Amino acid sequence: MSTTDLRAFVSALLEAHPDGILPLVQLGQPVLRAEAADYEGQLGDLLPDFLHALHMTMLDAPGVGVAAPQVGVPLKIAVMRDPGTDNPEDTRERTAFEYRVIINPRYEPVGEREVSFYEGCLSFEGYQGVVARAHQVRLLATDENGEEVDEVLTGWPARIAQHETDHLYGIVYVDKAETRSLSSTDNLVALWSQSTDPDAAASALDFPVAQRA
């Protein structure tokens, strides 16, 4: 898509949804399966409004992250946030994660440890699956002001960063999930929500999980 066409598409998208809540693209649309273009200023003065719309879309869903391809825009831009949890029985290390914008992100595992947990996706509604991901990653990107982002994330924030960055390279979590773990959200709540650990589901459904220790 040319820069002119891209600007016209985003402008029309924002105009059609003045509340900032954009429709989410569902799995099967090609935009979710192609590597997005590096952001090099293509949106110009539309960028702040587009970022605001991504933020509002994420909050409305509700979710902990939204990548531009999830609203049909093939650019390496994503937003993330998570209020976290104070539940002492939550084993996901779901610490509070401030709202942030990541542009042209990439990540590198820090160490070899992987952890397995259920995760879902706003572009694959109604299902969740267990994915083994790096417990800790180094996230490299720029923010909305062009400032460099270089930080190490651990636990659930690291999972969010990996999930959203993957979207920008045409990867959806189901590509990395243990397929035998896939569950409707209703069944996940009914059968496997007693613990955030996927161990009971792994035993019943016969799939492997990465060690947490």
N, C-alpha and C positions, 0 to 999 in steps of 0.2 A: 504494500500500500504506500503510495507516494505521500510526502509530507502534506501536500495540499489536501489530498483525499482524507488523510488521517485527521487533520485539523477540522475538516468539514464534518467528519463522522462524529468526533468527540463533541463538537459544538452542537450538532443536532441532538446527540444523546443527552447532553446537559439541558438543552432547551426543552426537550420532551419530558424531563423529570426535574422540575424546578425544586422539588423537596430534597433533591440530592440522593434519593434512593434509586439506584440503578438496577435493572433486571439482571439476574445472574444467569450466565450461560451454563447449560448442563452438558454433562459428558456425552460425547458424540459429535459436538461441534468442532470443526477443524482447528479453530483458534486455540483450543486447549491442547492441541497435539503438535503444534509447531513452535520452534524456538522463537520467542519474541525478539523484536529489534532492540538493540541498545538504545537507551534514551540519550539523545544528543540535542535536546532543545526543541524537538519537533512540535511540541504543543505551545511553545511561547507563553503568552499571557493567559492561556487557558489552563496552565498547569495548576495554579492554586485552586481553581474551582473543581478541577478534576480530582485532585487529592481530597478536597472536602467531600466530594461525592463518594469516593471510595471509603472514606471514614464513616460517613453516614450509612452507607450500604452495609458495612461491617457491623455497625452498632444495631442496625435494624434487623439483621438476619436472625439472631445475633451470632457473631462469630469472633474469632480471635485474629483473623487475618483475611485480607482479600488482595488478590493479584489482578493487575490490569486485564490480562486475558480472560479472567472470569466475568468481566463485563463487556467482553468482545473487543478490547483494545490491545493490539499486539505490541506492547512496549514493556520493557523490563522495569516495571514500577510495581511496588506493593506497599501495603500498610499493614501494621500489626499492633496488637495490644491485648493484654489479658489482665483482668483485675486480680487474678490469682485466687487462692483459697486458703483459709485458715483451718481446714479440716486436718487434724493430726493423723488421720487414717489414710489420707491421700498419699500414695507412694510415688506420684508422678513428679515430685519437686515442682509443683505448680506455683511458683513465686510470682508476685505481681510484676507486670511487664508494661512499662509506660508506652503510650501511643508513640509510634514512630513511622517514618517513611523510609523505605530503602529503595534506592535506584541503582540499577545495574549491579545487583548483589551477587555474591558467590560465597561459598562457605567451604571450610576445610575442617575435617575432624581433628580434634585435639585428643591424642591418645587412641587406644583401640577399643575402649569399652563401648558396647552397644546395649540399649535397653529396648524392650518390647512393650508397647501399650496400644490400646485401641485408639484410633483417630478417625475422624470423619472429614467430609469436605462439602462446602456449600454448593459445589458443582456436581456432586453425586449424592443427591438428597435421598434420605431414607435408609442409608446403609453406613456401617462402620467396619473397619478391619484392623487387625493387629499388624503394626509395622515395627521392625527393628531399625532403630536409628542411632546415630552417634549420640552418646550421652552429653558430650561437650563439643562445641564447634567454635571456630573463629569465623566471625561474620565480617566480610569486607564489602563496602558499598559506599554510596554517597547519599546525603540526605536532601531534603527539598531546597536547601540553601546552597547546595554544592559542596558542603563540608564532608570531609572523609569520615566514614564510619569504619572503625576497626576495633571490634570488641569480642570477648570470649563469653559465650552464653552456655548455660548449664541447665540440664533438666528440661522442663516443659518449654521455657523460652527457646532453647536450642531446637526443640522439635518444631515449634512454630516457624522459626527462621528457615529450617530445612524444607518444611512443607511448602511455604510460600515461594521460596527461591526456586524449588523444583518446578512450580507452575510456570515460571518464566522460561523454562527450557523444555516445555511440552511434556512434563512428567506429572502424572496424577498419582496420589498415594496408593491407588489400587495396583499400580505397576510394581510397587515394592511390598505390598501386603502379602501375608500368608493367606492364600486363597481359601483355605479351609476355615479360616477364622471369620470370613465375611458374614455379617449378621445384619438383619434389619434392625433399625434403631429400636423398634418396639421389642424385639426379642432380646436385644442387648440389655435394655432396662429390666425386662421381666426375668431374665435368666442369669445375667452376669454382672449386674450392677452392685452386688453385695460388696465387691472390692474393686479398687482401681487396677489391681494386678490382673492380668489375663490368664492366670494359671488354671483356674477352674474351667474356663472355656477351652484352654489348650488341651486339658485332659479329656474333656468330653468330646471335643471336635477333632482331636488328634492333629495338632499342629505344634511346631517347635516355638520356643520363646528364647530370647537372648537372656543371659544371666544378668541379674541386677547388681551383684556384688563383685 
